[in-house]
Amino acid sequence: MANKNYIQSFYDGSLFEYSKTQKEGFVEHTNTKDKVSYRKYYNKGVEGELLWINRKNNQFLNNREELEFVLANGEDKYYVTFPVLSSNGDEVDDFVEQIVRVLPALNKGEVININNWRMNKGDTINGDVVKYTNSGVTFKNGEGVKIDPTLSYQTTSNPKGDIPQLQWKEIAGKNRPTAASKEGKLEFLYGILVEETDRLAYSEGGSEPKPKQEPSKPQPKTAAQAFEPAGVEYDDDLPF
């Protein structure tokens, strides 16, 4: 029997499927309010044939926009979602920023593995201490070879890079990125996201239509909602 598996990307770098009840392969999870649910973690990522990619709005989280990969593995389908914008709504989410860099290299019908990750400052990875907190998404093809990003960052040493460089200025005693440069980066990344998801959207021959929608504007979220998975019910709660 074919199964549909709905998998959430969480801010801590994990991918998991949520369940209200105990199921095989799921582990118990207790949130800060002592509410028990169950999760199946995909520590080695999610693999399958890329059918299409959607941009959709989550009615359970203030209609926030999410990026959804639809993969097929045998008779099973996997729906893997990522929030498009950061919690403050004025930047592309860290995970999605790295996804956007790879999207031009992806094609429907190819087998891929998706795996997000997070390294926290002070963690020890392969014997080395992590100096800066960082997060991203790793893509591999069906042979297990990493798919490299096609979009590069503009830097002093790479002035012709694709993604606009942030400009920094001291404001109120702290070095901060300027509003204009943040907006420019957001506009570029979101533009590529729209272009590539349109290219990789559902088309005739798939089994489910792509819902019609306009690109959503950033929606305000509470602090609790900002870090919640996009399942039916929400808890407050370094794979490569």
C-alpha positions as CSV (number, residue, x, y, z in Angstrom):
1,M,0.0,0.0,0.0
2,A,1.3,3.4,-0.9
3,N,2.1,5.8,2.0
4,K,2.3,9.5,2.2
5,N,5.0,10.7,4.6
6,Y,4.9,14.3,5.7
7,I,8.4,15.4,7.0
8,Q,9.2,18.7,8.7
9,S,12.5,20.6,8.7
10,F,13.2,21.8,12.3
11,Y,15.4,24.7,13.3
12,D,17.8,22.4,15.1
13,G,18.8,20.7,11.8
14,S,16.6,17.6,12.1
15,L,14.1,16.2,9.7
16,F,11.2,14.3,11.3
17,E,7.7,12.9,10.7
18,Y,5.2,13.7,13.4
19,S,2.5,11.5,14.9
20,K,0.0,11.8,17.8
21,T,0.2,8.1,18.5
22,Q,3.0,5.5,18.8
23,K,4.1,3.9,15.5
24,E,6.9,1.6,14.5
25,G,10.1,3.6,14.0
26,F,8.8,6.6,16.0
27,V,10.3,7.7,19.3
28,E,8.5,9.5,22.1
29,H,9.0,13.3,22.4
30,T,7.9,15.4,25.4
31,N,7.7,19.1,24.9
32,T,8.2,21.9,27.5
33,K,4.5,21.6,28.5
34,D,4.9,17.9,29.2
35,K,2.8,17.0,26.2
36,V,3.8,13.7,24.6
37,S,4.0,13.1,20.8
38,Y,6.0,10.8,18.6
39,R,8.7,11.5,16.0
40,K,10.4,9.5,13.3
41,Y,13.8,11.1,12.5
42,Y,15.4,10.9,9.1
43,N,19.0,11.2,10.2
44,K,20.4,10.1,6.8
45,G,18.1,12.4,4.9
46,V,15.1,11.7,2.6
47,E,15.8,10.0,-0.7
48,G,13.7,9.5,-3.8
49,E,12.8,10.6,-7.3
50,L,12.1,14.3,-7.4
51,L,8.5,14.6,-8.7
52,W,8.0,18.4,-8.2
53,I,8.5,21.3,-5.8
54,N,5.6,23.4,-4.4
55,R,5.4,26.8,-2.7
56,K,2.4,26.6,-0.4
57,N,0.9,28.4,2.6
58,N,0.5,26.8,6.0
59,Q,-2.9,27.8,7.4
60,F,-1.9,26.5,10.8
61,L,1.0,28.9,11.1
62,N,-0.4,32.3,10.2
63,N,-0.4,31.3,6.5
64,R,3.4,31.3,6.4
65,E,4.9,30.3,3.1
66,E,6.7,26.9,2.9
67,L,8.8,25.2,0.3
68,E,7.7,21.6,-0.3
69,F,9.7,18.9,-2.0
70,V,7.7,15.9,-3.3
71,L,9.8,12.7,-3.7
72,A,8.8,9.2,-4.7
73,N,10.5,6.0,-3.4
74,G,8.9,2.9,-4.6
75,E,5.2,3.3,-3.9
76,D,5.8,5.8,-1.1
77,K,5.7,9.6,-1.4
78,Y,7.6,12.0,0.8
79,Y,6.6,15.6,1.3
80,V,9.5,17.5,2.9
81,T,8.8,21.1,3.9
82,F,10.9,24.1,4.9
83,P,9.7,27.6,6.0
84,V,10.7,30.1,3.3
85,L,11.3,33.1,5.6
86,S,13.1,33.5,8.9
87,S,11.3,34.2,12.1
88,N,11.5,38.0,11.7
89,G,10.0,37.7,8.2
90,D,12.6,40.0,6.4
91,E,15.1,37.4,5.4
92,V,15.1,34.0,3.6
93,D,15.4,31.2,6.1
94,D,19.0,29.9,6.5
95,F,18.0,26.4,5.2
96,V,16.1,27.7,2.2
97,E,19.0,30.1,1.4
98,Q,21.2,27.1,0.8
99,I,18.4,25.3,-1.0
100,V,18.0,28.2,-3.4
101,R,21.8,28.0,-4.3
102,V,21.3,24.4,-5.4
103,L,17.8,24.6,-7.1
104,P,19.1,25.4,-10.6
105,A,21.1,22.1,-10.6
106,L,18.0,20.0,-9.8
107,N,15.7,18.4,-12.3
108,K,12.4,16.5,-12.0
109,G,12.7,12.7,-12.5
110,E,16.2,12.5,-10.9
111,V,16.9,10.7,-7.6
112,I,18.1,13.0,-4.9
113,N,18.8,12.8,-1.2
114,I,17.9,15.9,1.0
115,N,19.4,16.3,4.4
116,N,19.5,19.5,6.5
117,W,22.1,20.1,9.3
118,R,23.1,22.5,12.0
119,M,26.5,23.0,13.6
120,N,26.5,25.0,16.9
121,K,29.4,27.0,18.2
122,G,31.4,24.8,20.5
123,D,30.3,21.5,19.0
124,T,33.1,19.1,18.1
125,I,32.9,17.7,14.5
126,N,35.5,15.2,13.4
127,G,37.8,16.3,16.2
128,D,37.5,20.0,15.4
129,V,35.7,22.6,17.5
130,V,33.1,24.6,15.6
131,K,33.9,28.3,15.8
132,Y,30.6,29.7,14.4
133,T,27.0,28.4,14.4
134,N,26.0,27.5,10.9
135,S,23.2,25.5,9.2
136,G,22.4,24.3,5.7
137,V,21.0,21.6,3.5
138,T,23.0,18.9,1.7
139,F,21.8,17.4,-1.6
140,K,23.2,14.2,-3.1
141,N,22.4,12.4,-6.3
142,G,21.3,8.8,-6.7
143,E,25.0,7.7,-6.5
144,G,25.5,9.5,-3.2
145,V,27.6,12.3,-4.8
146,K,27.1,15.8,-3.4
147,I,25.3,18.2,-5.7
148,D,27.3,21.5,-5.5
149,P,25.5,24.9,-5.4
150,T,25.4,26.8,-8.8
151,L,25.0,30.2,-7.2
152,S,27.9,31.8,-5.4
153,Y,28.2,34.7,-3.0
154,Q,29.5,38.1,-3.8
155,T,32.6,38.8,-1.7
156,T,35.7,41.0,-1.9
157,S,37.6,38.1,-3.5
158,N,34.6,37.2,-5.7
159,P,32.9,40.5,-6.8
160,K,31.1,38.8,-9.6
161,G,29.3,36.3,-7.4
162,D,25.6,35.8,-7.8
163,I,24.1,36.6,-4.4
164,P,24.4,40.2,-3.3
165,Q,26.8,40.9,-0.5
166,L,25.4,42.4,2.8
167,Q,26.7,45.9,3.7
168,W,27.5,46.5,7.3
169,K,27.3,49.7,9.4
170,E,27.7,50.5,13.1
171,I,24.3,51.4,14.5
172,A,23.6,51.9,18.2
173,G,27.0,50.6,19.1
174,K,26.7,47.4,17.1
175,N,27.8,46.4,13.6
176,R,24.6,45.5,11.7
177,P,23.7,44.8,8.0
178,T,22.0,47.8,6.4
179,A,18.3,47.5,5.6
180,A,18.9,48.2,1.9
181,S,21.5,45.4,1.5
182,K,19.2,42.9,3.4
183,E,16.3,43.9,1.1
184,G,18.5,43.4,-2.0
185,K,19.6,40.0,-0.9
186,L,16.0,39.0,0.0
187,E,14.7,40.2,-3.4
188,F,17.4,38.3,-5.3
189,L,17.0,35.0,-3.4
190,Y,13.2,35.1,-3.4
191,G,13.2,35.9,-7.1
192,I,15.4,32.8,-7.8
193,L,13.1,30.7,-5.6
194,V,10.0,31.7,-7.5
195,E,11.7,31.1,-10.9
196,E,13.1,27.7,-10.0
197,T,10.0,26.4,-8.2
198,D,7.9,27.5,-11.3
199,R,10.3,25.4,-13.4
200,L,10.1,22.4,-11.0
201,A,6.4,22.7,-10.3
202,Y,3.8,20.0,-10.9
203,S,3.0,19.4,-14.5
204,E,0.8,17.0,-16.5
205,G,1.9,13.4,-15.7
206,G,2.1,13.9,-11.9
207,S,-0.6,12.6,-9.7
208,E,-1.5,15.7,-7.8
209,P,-2.1,19.3,-9.1
210,K,-0.1,22.3,-7.8
211,P,-2.4,24.7,-6.0
212,K,-2.7,28.1,-7.6
213,Q,-1.4,30.9,-5.3
214,E,0.3,34.2,-5.4
215,P,3.7,34.7,-3.6
216,S,2.8,35.5,0.0
217,K,4.0,38.5,1.9
218,P,5.9,38.0,5.2
219,Q,3.5,37.2,8.0
220,P,4.1,38.1,11.6
221,K,4.6,35.1,13.9
222,T,4.8,34.7,17.7
223,A,8.1,33.6,19.2
224,A,6.7,30.1,19.8
225,Q,5.4,29.8,16.2
226,A,8.7,30.8,14.7
227,F,10.4,27.5,15.7
228,E,7.5,25.1,15.3
229,P,7.3,22.3,12.7
230,A,4.5,22.7,10.1
231,G,2.5,19.6,11.1
232,V,-1.1,19.3,12.1
233,E,-0.3,19.9,15.7
234,Y,2.6,22.0,17.1
235,D,4.8,21.4,20.1
236,D,7.0,24.1,21.6
237,D,9.7,22.4,21.9
238,L,25.1,17.0,12.0
239,P,23.9,15.0,9.4
240,F,25.6,15.7,6.0
